Amino acid sequence: MCGINGILHLQSQRKIDERLLTKMRDALEHRGPDDQGLFIENNIGFGHRRLSIIDTSSAGHQPFLSENDRYIMVYNGEIYNFKSFYSELNCKGFLQKTHSDTEVLMQLFELYGLEMLNRLNGMFAFAIWDRQDKKLTVARDRMGVKPLYYAVYNDTFYFASEQKALFTAGVPLKIATDGLEEFVFNRFVAGENTMYEKVKKVLPGHSLTLHENGKISIEKWWDLKSEIQNHAKIQNPLEWFRETFDDSIRLRMVSDVPVGVMLSGGLDSSSVLASLKSQNFKDIQTFNIGFKEDEHNEAHLAKMLATQYNYGFETMQLENEALFEKLISATQFQDEPIMHLSEPHILAVAQMAKPKVKVLLSGEGADELMGGYMRYKALQHPNLLQTLAQINDFGLFSKKPRFEKLMRYAQIKNNDDLVLYNGSTIYPKDIETVFGIQNSPKNEYRKQILADAKELYPNNLRRQALYFDQHTYLCSLLDRNDRCTMGASIECREPFLDQRLIVGLGTLDDKWLFTGKKGKFILKSAMTNRLPQEILNFRKIGLSAPWGDYLFKSPAFKDEMTSFSKSELFQMPYFENINVQKLIQTITNGDKRMIPYILPLFMTHIWLKNYVPKYS
């Protein structure tokens, strides 16, 4: 919906520099091209860039002032159930002068403070300044759909929707050693830390309060483990799932602007479209990315379904120079090296959709909630991995990429590490061999989440991995979705991440998740009478792309490979022992097993070359 930012000088006599606050705000212009606003009062300043979705009139302008003039708020996101609070607020003496969820959020805060958070169904990141108590409160939604970063530097507290705004304000861009280490081993930095020193995230389901004396207090307002433990038993899982999923879709269609669907043709996004059709939503536009390679392409299924439902359909392919340009753009929006490798494609789809819609529904989250990744299957019988590791001594699987990866994974000896590295593409032993790095990262946040997962699901590695991914890998996916869609000034909504679904699915027996070859048994069962068999039974692809071919066959990428081979990356810690020439030559000779090693290095090179100098 928006981009938010703010500056609070901890020395109360220091005044806000309007020029700097404005520059910081406008670094987020892509997040909100429709309107802009500032609030400045002595040592506190807020900035806001607006993407108008609900109540597109000037009444929704931010920063938003409470009726009694005590509170100032900047807010990014959507409260889908905001209208349900009208009667309660009216009974308490609050009248609505706008049709926006922003006003409702402010009035709920005035009445209940942060106690209101558990009643919200939505995605949000907001900051509220209490002019009376001189207190700043910031909070973030349960799953971290909407981003929020902060830094304390030179006796000043900065916050923003994206890191680039912090750097624009003067926070130094300095790569964190621990962050780089975690990136190498785990693909991304989890928890409150980032790739940068001094820059932190507000964790999902957390709030942060900055008091007048400079003390920062952080509270966890939503805890998935306790929510699952305290949830009543679901008597009819299939009926419950279908009804709750449909209601989640209905809520996420609340909008005063057109809403479309990112439709891959896979089960998840197709289920979103099927729910819209079953609820008689009309004139839905769908948007798709296709690939010329059959093993990566689901576009034909997406087109078939959209045509069957009489919905609009647009597709595109992204290759060569256009792909390279989108890669550079996606890196700028992401603020960190891209790691899912689908970022350029999602950005391109969002830009294609922009002339027709302002909101896109996504199927994100289904895999992590319902066991949709093949990698979870390896955790069902961990003892078999030891046997497979011994079989691989005979080289039986060396030419089959999926099995070759499984064999490398099987080298992990203990169950905790099997969960910790389940979402990685290369593993500690690989990193030691190729990168020359022997010491694994501290991973304190990941280990705490794993401890919670083990307590909630003892002796069940697959369920532990799901819970672990919901707090780590899924957060990185949501950040990717937000950055790529907001990079095109489009809002992304994820119906699978309604808190009722997240918690309820966490209570169900394994059979509802892992039955069948592809997992997500409850989703597939719920959609049996809604989706054609071609989609229900199609092999899982996901949004994957043939990056090995791109790097070494596409002219734009081949030229960049020369620069990559001489990159300053290989003078940095953790990369200095890599023989990049040997890696490149191995792949050039046809050994595609090295692609998982070279891709994160190449994406880090792109980030170092194109992003870091801009904000250093």
N, C-alpha and C positions, 0 to 999 in steps of 0.2 A: 504494500500500500504506500509506503513512504520511506524517507530517509530522515533520521533524527541525529542530532548532535548537541553537545553542550560543553561548557567550560565553567568550572567552579574554582576560583582562587581560594585556597585555604587561609590566606591572609586577607581578612575582610576589608582592609583598606585599599587593596588593589582593585582597580577598575577593569572591566572587560574591554578589550580592544575589538570594536565592532567590525573593523576591517578583517581581522583574523577570524572572528566567529563566522563572518559571511563567507570567507574563502573556504573555511572548513565545511560549512553547509553546502556550498556549491560544488564541492568535490563529489557530492552525492546527487547531483542533478538528475542523473539517469534513473534514480529511484523515485523521483517525483517531479516531473516536468510541468505539472498542471498549476502549481501554486508554490509560494515560498513565504517564509515568515521568520521573524526574529523576536526574541524577548531579551532585554538587557536590564538588569537592576544591580547596580554597584558591582559586586564580585561574582555574580551569577549571570550566565547567558545561555539561552537555548536557540537552536536553529532547526528549521523544519522544511523539507521538500515534500510536496504532496502529490500523490497519484490518486486522483479522485475516483472512488469506487462506490461508496455509500454516501448519499446526500452530496451530490457533486456541486452544490451551490456554495457560495462564499461563507455560509453558516458553518461549514466544517473546517474553516481556516484554523491553522495552528501556528504557533503555540496557543493552547486553549486555556482560557481563564475561567476559574470557577465563579459561580454566581456571587459568592461572598468575597471575591477578590483575594482569598487566602492562598489558593493553589494555582500553580502554572504547570501545564502538562504538554509534553510532546510524546507522540504515540505512533507506532508503526504496527500495522496488522489489521485484523478483523475480529470482532466479537460476534460470532454467528447468531447467538441467542439473545442479542441485546434487547430485542422487542419484548421478550418475556419478562423483563424487569419493569416495564412501564407502570403497571398497576401498583406494584409494591412501592416504587419511587413516588408515585403520585400520592399514595396514602401517607407517605412520610413528609409530604409537603414540597416535593421536587417536581417542577413542571419542565417539560421538554420544549425548548425553543427551536430545536433543529430536528432533523430526522437521522442524525448520525449516531453511530455507536460510540464515537469519541465523547459526546456529552454524557451518555449513559455510564461509560467507564469512569468519568470524573465524578459523577454523582454517587456512584457506588463506593468510590474511594472516600468521598466526604462522609458517607454514612458509616462505613465499616472498616476503612483502612485496608490493609492487605488481606484481611480475613475474607474479602470478597473474591479473592483469586480462585478458590476452589469451586466457585459457582460458575465460572466463565467457561464457555465452550468456544475456543477460538485459538488464534495464533497471534502473539503480540510481544512487543518489547516497548516499554514506556519508561519515562522519567518524570517525576513530579517534584516540584520545589514547593516546600512549605514556607511561605513568607513569614509566618508568625514564629515558628520554632527554628527557622534557619536550618532546615534539614532536607537533604536530597534523597529521594527513594527511587530506585530503578528496579525493574522486574522483567522476567522473561517467561514465556509460555512453557508448558510442561515438557515438550519434546525438543524445544529449541528450533522451531520452524523459522522464527524471526531472529536474526542475529543481533548481538549487542556486545560491543567491545569497550574496554576502558583502560586508562593508564594514569598513573600518578607520576608526575614529572615536574621538577622545579616548584614544588609546593602547590601544585595545581592538579585538579582532577578533571580529566577529559573523558568523554564518552561519545560513541558514534555507532551507526549501523555497520560501518565498514572500517577496516584498519587505515585505509588511505586517508580518511578524514583526520585521523589522529596524527599521521605523519605531516599532513598539510598544515596542521596547527602548530607543529614544531616538535612533537615527540620524535626522538631520533629513531630511524630505522636501523636496528642492529639485530642481526640474526642470532638467535639463542642457540647455544651449543646443545643444550638438552633437547630443544625442539628439532634441530637438525638430526640428532641421533635417533629420536623417535620416528622421524620421517623416514629415515633409511630402513629401519626395522619394521615399522608398522604402517607405512604409507601416509600417515597424517598424524597430527598432534591432537590427542584426546584430552578431555577435561577442560580446566580453566586456562591452561597455558596455550601459547601459539608459537609460530615460528620465530617470533620476535621477542627480544628482551623488553620488559616493562609492560608489554601489551597482553592483556588477559581478556577472557570471555566471562560474561555472566553466565553461569551454568544453567542449562534448562531446568525449569522448576525451581529456580532460586530467585531471591531478591537481595538487593544490596542497599544498605542505608549508610549515608555519609553524614555524620553529625557535625555540629558547629565547631566542636573542638578538634575536628580532623579524624576522629575515630571512625573506622569502617567496620560495620557488622554485616555478616552474610548469613542468611537463613535459607533453609530448604523448605519450601512451602508445599511441595508435592513429591511424594516418595513412592515410586512404582512398586517396590517390594511390599511395603505395608498395605498399599491399595489392593494388591493381589491377595495378600494374606487375609484381609478383612472383607473380601468380596463374597457375597452369597453364592451358593452353588447354582449354576445355570442348569435348569431342568431340561430344556429342549434346545441344545446348542445350535442346531441348524435353523430353527425358526427364529431364535434370538439373534443369530448372526445376520440373517437376511433382513429382519426388521430394523436392526440397529444400523446396518450398513446403508440401507435406503434412507433412514432418517439423517444419517451423516451427510449423504449426498444432497438431500433436500436443504439442510441447513447451509451447505456450502454453495448453494445457488442463490443465496441472499446477495443481491447486487443491484445497483442502479445503472450498470453498464453491461454489455454483452459478455457472456461466459462461454469459453470453448473447452475442448479436451485435447490434451496431448495423447494421441492414440498410436501406440506402437504396433498393435495387432496381437500383442501377448495377452495372457489371461487377466492381468491386473487392470490395465487401462481399458480393456474390453469390458470388464465387469463394471467399471465406472459408467461406461456408455450404456450398458444394458440396464443399469439401474435408472438412469435418466429416461430411457425409453419406457421402462415399465411404469414410471411415474408421470408419463405423458408430457415431458418437457419437449417443447417444439423449437425448431430452427437452431439446432445445435451445430456449431462448426467444429470440425476435427482437423488436427494438424499432425503430420507424420514425417519422419525422416526415413528414407529408404537407402538401400545399398545395392550396388550392382552384383555383389557376390551373394549367391543364394544362401550360403551358410550364415550370413549376417542379416538377411532380409526378411521382414514380416509385413512389408508394405501391402502386399496383395491381400493379406488377411484383414488389415485395417480398412482398406478400400471396400472389400466385400461386406464388412459389418456396417460401415457407414452408409453404404448404398442400400443395404437391407433395411436399415432403420430410417431411411430417407433423411439422413443428416448430410451436411456439407463435408467435403473431404479435400484436403490439399496435401500434397507430398512434395518432397524435394530430395536431391542427393547433394552431398557435400564432398568435393574432391579437389585435389591438386591445389592451385593457387588460392581458391576460395576457402578451402579447409585451412591452409596455412594462415591466412588472414584472420579467420575466426579463432584459431588457436591463440594468436597474439592478443586479440580482443578479449577472449575468455580469461586469459592470464591476468590482464589488467583488472577485470571485474572481480576475479577470484581473490586477489591480493596475496596468494600463496601459490606454489607450484601446483598445477592441476594434477590429480592423481586418479580420477575415475575414467579419464580419457574420452568421456562422452560430452565434456563441457562445450567444445565447439559446436557439436551437433544440437545440443539443447538451446544454445544461444541462437543458432540459425533458425530453428523451429519457432522460437519465441519472436524473432524478428519477422519471420514470415507471417505469424499470426497477428502481429501488432495492428495492421490496418483494419482488422475485423473485430478483434476482441481486446479487452483489457485484463481479463482473468482467464487462467487456464487451470483446469483440474488435472491432477497427475495420479498415477497409480502407485506412487512411491510409498514404501513402508510395508507392503504386503509380504515381501520375502522375509523381512526381519521379524515380522509378527507371526508368520505361519509356516516358517521353515522351507522357504522356496529355493534356497541355494543348494546346489549339488554338494558343496563343501561340507554341509552339515551331515551328510550321509557317512562320511569317514569317521564321525564321532560315535556312531551307533555301537560299533564293536571295536574299541580302540586296540584290543589285543591283536586283532587281525592286521593292524598296521605294522606291527613288529614282523609278522610273517611276510607281509608284502615287501618290507624293506630287505629281507634276506633273499626273496625271490629276485629282486631287482639286481642282485649281484651278478645274475646271469645275463643282464642287459636285455630282458625280454620286451621292455616297454620303452626303450630309449627313443624310438621314432614316433611315438604317439604322445603329443603334447599334454593331453589331459592326464594320461597315466604317468607320464614323466614327472609332472607336478605332484601327483599323489605320492610317487616314490620319494621325492624330496621331502614332502610333508611327513612321510612315515619315519624319517630320521629323527624326529622329535621324540624324546624319551619319556616325558612325564605328562600327565593329563592336564595340568594347569597350563602348560605351554601349548598343548594342542588347542585349547580354547583361545589363549592369548594371540596365537598366530594363525588362527583359522581363516581370518580375513586377509591375510598377507598373500603376496604373490611370490615372494622369495622368503627364505627362512633363515634362522640364525646360522646354520651350518653353511648355507649357500653364501651368506654375507661374509663369513669368515674366509671362505675359499676364494671368492671373487674380489671382495673389497678389502680383505685383510683386517677386518674389524672383529675382535674376539669378545669384547664386553657388551652384553645386552643393555638396553636402556633401563632406567630405574622403573619407569611405568607405574608410579605409585597410584595414580588415578585408576588405571586399568586394573591393577591388582585389587583395589578396593571394590570396584564393580564386580570383579570375579568372585571375591569373597561373599558379596551379597547374593550373587547368582548361585553359589554353592550352598548357601544357607537356605535359599528358597527352593532349589531343585537339587537336593543331595544325590550324588551318584547318577546324575543324568546329564551327560556332557552336551547333548544336543540342546536341551532346554537352557543349560548354562550359556551356551554359545548364542542363543537367541537373545536372552536377557543382556548379555555382554554387548552384542551388536546394537541393541536398541539404545544403549548409552554411549556408543562409540562410533561404529561404522555408519549407522543410520544418521547420526548427527552430521557427519561429513557429507552424506548424500543430500540432506536437507539444505546444508549450506551451499552445495553445488547448485541445487534447484533454485534457491533464492537468488544467488548471484547471477546465474545465467538468464533467468527470466526477468529479473529486475534490471539487468543490463540492457534489456529491450523495453524497459518501462512496462512490464507486465507482471501481474501478481500471480503466484502459483499457490494453489490450495491442494491439500492432500487428504482426501476423505477417509483413507484407511487409518489416519492418525487421530481420529476422534477418541477421546480418552476412554469412552465406554468400550470401544473395541480393543484398545490396547490392554486395559486391565482385564476385561472379560476373557480375551484369548489367552492371557497368561494363566488363567485358572483351569483351562480345559485339559483333558487327557491327551497324551501324545498322539493317539490315533486320529484326532481331529486335525492334526497338523502334518504328520509325517507319513500317513498311509499313501501308498501309490509311488510311482517313480519320481514325480516332480514336487511332492509335498503340497502344502496349501489345500489339503483334502477338504476342509470345511468350505473354502471359497469355491472350489470346483463343484462340490455337491450343491451349494446354494445357487450356482449358476447353470446347473444342468438343463433346466427348462427355459433358460434365457439366451444361452449362447450356442452357436452351431458347433457341431462336433469337430470341425476343422480347427477351431480355436481351442476347444477343451483338450484336444489330444495332440496339438502341435508341440514339437520339441521346444524346450525352453531355450531362448536365445538371449533375451535381455538386450539392452542397448549397447551392443559390442561393435567394434570396428576393426578392420584389418590393418592395424598400425604398422606391423612389420612391412607390409607392402607400401604403405604411405612413405615411410622413412627412406626406403631404399629404391623406390621406383618412381615416385612423384618428383618432377623436376624441382619444385619449390623446396621440398624437404631435402633432396639430394644436395642442393647448394648449401643448405643450413648445416648439413652434416660436416662439411669442411670446417665451419666455424665451431661446431660442437667439439670436434676432435682436439681443438686448441683452446677450449673454454677455460676461463679462470676457475671454474668449478673444481678442476682437478688440482688446484693449489689449496683448496679448503680442507679443513679437518674432515675425516671420514671418507673423503674421496681421493686423497692424495696418493694412495697405494694402488689405485685402479689403473690398469693398462688399457686405456680406452681404444688405442689403435688395434690391439688384439681383439677386443670385444667387437669392434666394427668389422674387422676382417673375418671373424668367425661367422657373423651373420651374413656378410656379403658372400661367403662361401656356401651359404645355404643352410646353416645350422640355426634354425629358428628357436632353439631352446634358450638362446641368449637374449631374446626379445624382452622377457620380463625384467632382465637386469638393466637393459639399456634405456627402456622407456622412462622410468623415473629420473634417470640421469639426464636424459634429453629434455624432459619437461622442466627440470630444475635449471638447466642451462637457459632455456627460453625465459624463465622467470628472472634469473640473474641478469640476463642481457637486456630485457625489455621493460621489466617492472622496477627492479631495485634502483637503477640510476634515476628514475623519474621522481622518486620520493626520498632519496638519500640526501 
